[in-house]
Amino acid sequence: MLSFTGSLKVFLAVEPCDMRRGHNGLLALVGEKLKEDFRTGALFVFTNRDRRLLKALYWDGTGLWILNKRLEKGRFSWPQGTESGAVKIKLTPEAFSMLTDGIDLRDGARRAWYERE
């Protein structure tokens, strides 16, 4: 079972990427663009240009996970890069959970398209 602890590091790639990438393609982005080592146990999160797809890469110590989420309505509230030209943003696990649950990280409000049954 996959579970994340409060000490998990979460890195979001600011720039969109090609969602056709698999394990090796995302590993290359982690090393070349984000300048991180995937074996640290951090969660690396990517989106496409439309911000309707999300892929996360996670090394659990025994293997590499790819998690996908496709929105049926709306878009992810993806943080913008900083003025320093950063290519990644570090989030807390709680902020990542809010992002995937349809909460706008700028104002903490649930997006209008999001409905949970």
PyMOL commands that set and color helices and strands:
alter all, ss='L'
color gray80, all
select helices_A, chain A and resi 23-32+38-40+93-100
alter helices_A, ss='H'
color red, helices_A
select strands_A, chain A and resi 10-13+43-47+53-59+64-70+88-91
alter strands_A, ss='S'
color yellow, strands_A
deselect
rebuild
show_as cartoon
